[in-house]
């Protein structure tokens, strides 16, 4: 008789089993995640609807183990948890990789965000919501069958490359892909007042090439960001576009705004606010209006939600 196991039960069982095993081996292990759920009202092509949506909620395990004084093994196993899916089996793979790091940098193998995706830092203020740059810009790829290498930091500069094997199901038949990036500063703007990057994809997920340049800076309570992108799909003309963003910290409230435009695709603008209830928890609200090329009317989205990290 064939037995069926529900993914949530299996994942929870694996996590529970790993914690005591890791503790006994003196391995630094972290169980982490977040729940981000919002009540949304949308108007797409004149058709209005409401929903309670999960915005990339996730559950993961990550850890590291000292193999010697100069070599460390590390890993991440992460799943998206879709609380709004009508299926109870609602886990979907996110980053899942194993690697080694030391004075040479870090190398990892498995499922991972490409370097181009990682290069955006925190410039996109509406990630995982309707204002996410992925709705107009290509390149926000998490690919299976990858090898990623990142260098150590040299005076704030670092470099990285992702190789995507041709057997990856997301690749065009017979193509392997590369994603490279040069980065400067701290993505969280805590160790440096500026973050900047240039990244380039070639033959990744059906696009001949994508060039992306991102920058974000902090001046007191104000954060300003910008991104430029040129993308070319196989057999089509290249298109380019830009995005600008701004956030202002006002006590426990962060006010946010963002505008994005991609030639021959469309444009969008978003405004929103986050209210911090505590270190791991925030209330948020947002509004996004998106005009797609050739559409007779704009698509509008409004949402109010709650996020808790652990």
C-alpha positions as CSV (number, residue, x, y, z in Angstrom):
1,X,0.0,0.0,0.0
2,X,1.4,3.4,-1.0
3,X,1.3,6.0,1.7
4,X,0.9,9.8,1.0
5,X,2.5,12.4,3.2
6,X,1.4,16.1,3.4
7,X,4.3,18.5,2.7
8,X,3.6,20.7,5.8
9,X,3.7,17.7,8.0
10,X,6.9,16.4,6.4
11,X,8.6,19.8,6.6
12,X,7.6,20.3,10.2
13,X,8.8,16.8,11.1
14,X,12.2,17.4,9.5
15,X,12.7,20.8,11.2
16,X,11.8,19.3,14.6
17,X,14.2,16.4,14.0
18,X,17.0,18.7,12.9
19,X,17.0,21.0,16.0
20,X,18.1,18.4,18.6
21,X,20.6,16.8,16.1
22,X,22.2,20.2,15.4
23,X,22.3,21.1,19.1
24,X,24.1,17.9,19.9
25,X,26.7,18.6,17.2
26,X,27.2,22.2,18.5
27,X,26.0,23.5,15.1
28,X,24.6,27.0,14.8
29,X,21.1,26.4,13.4
30,X,18.3,28.9,13.0
31,X,14.6,28.3,12.3
32,X,13.2,31.4,10.8
33,X,10.3,32.8,8.8
34,X,7.6,35.4,8.4
35,X,3.9,35.6,7.9
36,X,2.8,38.5,5.7
37,X,-1.0,38.5,5.0
38,X,-3.1,41.4,3.7
39,X,-6.7,42.2,2.9
40,X,-6.7,43.4,-0.7
41,X,-9.2,45.2,-3.0
42,X,-8.3,45.0,-6.7
43,X,-9.8,46.5,-9.9
44,X,-8.4,44.9,-13.0
45,X,-9.9,45.9,-16.3
46,X,-13.0,47.1,-14.5
47,X,-13.5,43.9,-12.7
48,X,-13.4,44.4,-8.9
49,X,-12.6,41.7,-6.3
50,X,-11.5,41.3,-2.7
51,X,-9.2,38.7,-1.1
52,X,-7.0,37.9,1.8
53,X,-3.6,37.1,0.4
54,X,-0.3,35.7,1.6
55,X,2.6,37.8,0.4
56,X,5.6,35.4,0.2
57,X,5.1,34.1,3.7
58,X,7.9,31.6,4.4
59,X,9.4,29.1,6.7
60,X,13.1,28.1,6.7
61,X,16.0,26.5,8.4
62,X,19.6,27.8,8.0
63,X,22.8,26.9,9.7
64,X,26.6,26.8,9.6
65,X,29.3,24.5,10.9
66,X,33.0,25.1,11.4
67,X,35.0,22.4,9.5
68,X,38.3,24.0,10.5
69,X,39.7,27.4,11.6
70,X,39.4,28.6,8.0
71,X,36.6,26.7,6.4
72,X,32.8,26.7,7.2
73,X,29.9,24.7,5.7
74,X,26.5,26.5,5.4
75,X,23.1,25.7,4.2
76,X,19.6,27.0,3.7
77,X,16.3,25.2,3.2
78,X,13.4,27.5,2.7
79,X,9.7,27.1,1.7
80,X,7.0,29.6,0.8
81,X,3.8,29.2,2.8
82,X,0.8,30.3,0.9
83,X,-1.9,30.9,3.5
84,X,-4.4,31.9,0.8
85,X,-4.1,28.8,-1.3
86,X,-7.3,26.6,-1.3
87,X,-5.0,23.5,-1.2
88,X,-3.8,22.4,2.2
89,X,-0.6,21.2,0.6
90,X,0.6,24.8,0.3
91,X,4.4,24.7,0.5
92,X,6.5,25.9,-2.5
93,X,10.3,25.7,-2.7
94,X,12.4,28.9,-2.3
95,X,16.1,29.1,-1.8
96,X,17.6,25.7,-1.0
97,X,21.4,25.3,-1.2
98,X,24.5,24.0,0.6
99,X,28.0,25.6,0.4
100,X,31.4,26.3,1.7
101,X,33.0,29.6,2.7
102,X,36.3,30.8,3.9
103,X,39.0,33.4,3.0
104,X,38.4,32.6,-0.7
105,X,34.8,33.7,-0.4
106,X,31.7,31.5,-0.6
107,X,30.5,28.9,-3.1
108,X,27.0,27.3,-3.0
109,X,25.1,24.7,-5.0
110,X,21.3,24.2,-5.3
111,X,18.3,26.4,-5.9
112,X,19.1,30.1,-5.4
113,X,18.3,33.7,-6.4
114,X,20.5,34.8,-9.3
115,X,23.1,37.5,-8.7
116,X,21.1,39.9,-10.7
117,X,18.1,39.4,-8.4
118,X,20.3,39.7,-5.3
119,X,21.9,42.9,-6.7
120,X,18.7,45.0,-6.1
121,X,19.4,45.1,-2.4
122,X,16.5,46.9,-0.7
123,X,15.8,49.4,-3.5
124,X,12.3,47.9,-4.2
125,X,10.1,49.1,-1.4
126,X,7.1,47.1,-2.4
127,X,8.6,43.7,-2.9
128,X,6.1,40.8,-2.8
129,X,3.2,43.2,-3.2
130,X,1.4,44.5,-6.3
131,X,4.1,47.2,-6.6
132,X,6.9,44.7,-6.9
133,X,9.3,45.5,-9.7
134,X,8.8,42.0,-11.1
135,X,5.5,43.0,-12.7
136,X,7.3,45.2,-15.2
137,X,11.0,44.2,-15.0
138,X,12.3,40.7,-15.9
139,X,15.2,39.1,-14.0
140,X,13.7,38.4,-10.6
141,X,14.7,34.8,-11.0
142,X,15.1,32.0,-8.4
143,X,16.7,29.2,-10.4
144,X,17.2,25.5,-9.8
145,X,20.5,23.7,-10.6
146,X,22.8,26.7,-9.9
147,X,26.3,27.2,-8.7
148,X,27.0,30.6,-7.1
149,X,30.3,32.2,-6.1
150,X,30.8,35.4,-4.1
151,X,34.1,37.0,-3.3
152,X,35.0,38.5,0.1
153,X,34.5,42.2,0.5
154,X,37.4,44.4,-0.6
155,X,37.0,47.9,0.9
156,X,33.3,47.6,0.5
157,X,33.4,46.0,-3.0
158,X,32.3,42.5,-3.7
159,X,31.6,40.4,-6.8
160,X,29.5,37.4,-7.5
161,X,28.5,35.0,-10.3
162,X,25.7,32.4,-10.7
163,X,25.9,29.6,-13.2
164,X,22.6,28.0,-14.3
165,X,22.9,24.5,-15.8
166,X,21.3,23.7,-19.1
167,X,19.3,20.9,-17.5
168,X,17.4,23.4,-15.4
169,X,13.8,23.1,-16.4
170,X,13.5,26.9,-16.4
171,X,16.1,27.3,-19.1
172,X,15.6,27.4,-22.9
173,X,16.5,24.0,-24.3
174,X,20.3,23.5,-24.7
175,X,21.2,26.8,-23.0
176,X,23.2,27.3,-19.8
177,X,23.1,30.8,-18.3
178,X,25.2,33.2,-16.3
179,X,24.4,36.0,-13.9
180,X,27.1,38.3,-12.6
181,X,27.2,41.3,-10.3
182,X,29.5,43.9,-8.8
183,X,28.3,45.4,-5.5
184,X,29.4,48.2,-3.2
185,X,28.3,48.9,0.4
186,X,25.7,47.4,2.7
187,X,22.2,46.4,1.4
188,X,20.6,47.3,4.7
189,X,22.5,50.7,4.8
190,X,23.6,50.0,8.4
191,X,27.4,49.7,7.8
192,X,27.5,52.2,4.9
193,X,25.3,55.2,3.8
194,X,25.1,53.9,0.2
195,X,24.6,50.7,-1.7
196,X,25.2,50.4,-5.4
197,X,25.4,47.5,-7.9
198,X,25.7,46.6,-11.6
199,X,24.5,43.2,-12.7
200,X,24.2,41.3,-16.0
201,X,22.3,38.2,-17.1
202,X,23.0,36.2,-20.3
203,X,20.8,33.4,-21.4
204,X,18.9,33.1,-18.2
205,X,15.2,31.9,-18.4
206,X,14.7,32.8,-22.1
207,X,16.3,36.3,-22.1
208,X,19.4,36.9,-24.2
209,X,20.6,39.5,-21.8
210,X,19.5,41.8,-18.9
211,X,21.5,44.8,-17.7
212,X,20.6,46.3,-14.3
213,X,22.1,49.1,-12.3
214,X,20.8,49.9,-8.8
215,X,21.6,52.5,-6.1
216,X,20.2,53.4,-2.7
217,X,21.4,56.0,-0.2
218,X,20.4,57.1,3.3
219,X,20.5,60.7,4.6
220,X,19.2,60.8,8.1
221,X,15.6,59.5,8.1
222,X,15.3,59.6,4.3
223,X,16.2,56.8,1.9
224,X,16.3,57.3,-1.8
225,X,16.8,54.6,-4.5
226,X,16.9,54.2,-8.2
227,X,17.2,51.4,-10.8
228,X,17.9,51.3,-14.5
229,X,17.3,48.2,-16.6
230,X,17.7,47.1,-20.2
231,X,16.3,43.7,-21.2
232,X,16.2,41.7,-24.4
233,X,14.2,38.5,-24.9
234,X,15.3,36.0,-27.4
235,X,14.0,37.0,-30.8
236,X,12.7,40.4,-29.7
237,X,13.9,44.0,-29.5
238,X,15.5,45.2,-26.3
239,X,13.5,47.5,-24.0
240,X,14.7,49.7,-21.2
241,X,13.2,51.3,-18.1
242,X,13.8,52.8,-14.7
243,X,12.5,52.9,-11.2
244,X,12.8,55.4,-8.4
245,X,11.8,55.0,-4.7
246,X,11.8,57.0,-1.5
247,X,11.1,56.2,2.1
248,X,10.9,58.5,5.1
249,X,11.1,57.4,8.8
250,X,8.7,59.3,11.0
251,X,8.9,57.9,14.5
252,X,7.3,54.4,14.3
253,X,5.9,55.1,10.8
254,X,7.7,54.7,7.4
255,X,6.1,56.5,4.5
256,X,7.0,55.1,1.1
257,X,6.6,55.9,-2.6
258,X,7.8,54.3,-5.8
259,X,7.5,54.9,-9.6
260,X,8.5,52.4,-12.3
261,X,8.4,52.6,-16.1
262,X,9.4,50.0,-18.7
263,X,9.3,50.9,-22.4
264,X,6.7,48.9,-24.4
265,X,5.5,47.1,-21.2
266,X,3.9,49.7,-18.9
267,X,4.3,51.9,-15.9
268,X,3.2,51.9,-12.3
269,X,3.3,54.0,-9.1
270,X,2.8,52.9,-5.5
271,X,2.4,54.7,-2.2
272,X,2.3,53.1,1.3
273,X,3.0,53.2,5.0
274,X,4.4,50.8,7.5
275,X,3.7,51.1,11.3
276,X,6.0,49.2,13.6
277,X,4.3,47.6,16.5
278,X,7.5,45.9,17.7
279,X,10.8,44.7,16.4
280,X,9.3,41.7,14.6
281,X,5.8,43.0,13.8
282,X,4.3,45.7,11.6
283,X,1.0,46.9,10.2
284,X,1.1,48.2,6.6
285,X,-1.0,49.7,3.9
286,X,-0.4,50.3,0.2
287,X,-1.9,51.5,-3.0
288,X,-0.6,50.6,-6.5
289,X,-1.8,51.7,-9.9
290,X,-0.4,49.9,-13.0
291,X,-0.9,50.8,-16.6
292,X,0.1,48.0,-19.0
293,X,0.9,48.7,-22.7
294,X,-2.2,48.4,-24.8
295,X,-4.6,48.2,-21.9
296,X,-7.7,50.4,-22.0
297,X,-7.6,51.2,-18.3
298,X,-5.2,50.9,-15.4
299,X,-5.3,48.2,-12.8
300,X,-5.6,49.4,-9.2
301,X,-4.8,47.7,-5.9
302,X,-5.3,48.6,-2.3
303,X,-4.3,46.5,0.7
304,X,-4.0,46.6,4.5
305,X,-1.9,43.8,6.2
306,X,0.1,42.5,9.0
307,X,3.6,41.0,9.0
308,X,5.3,39.1,11.8
309,X,8.9,37.8,11.6
310,X,10.4,35.1,13.7
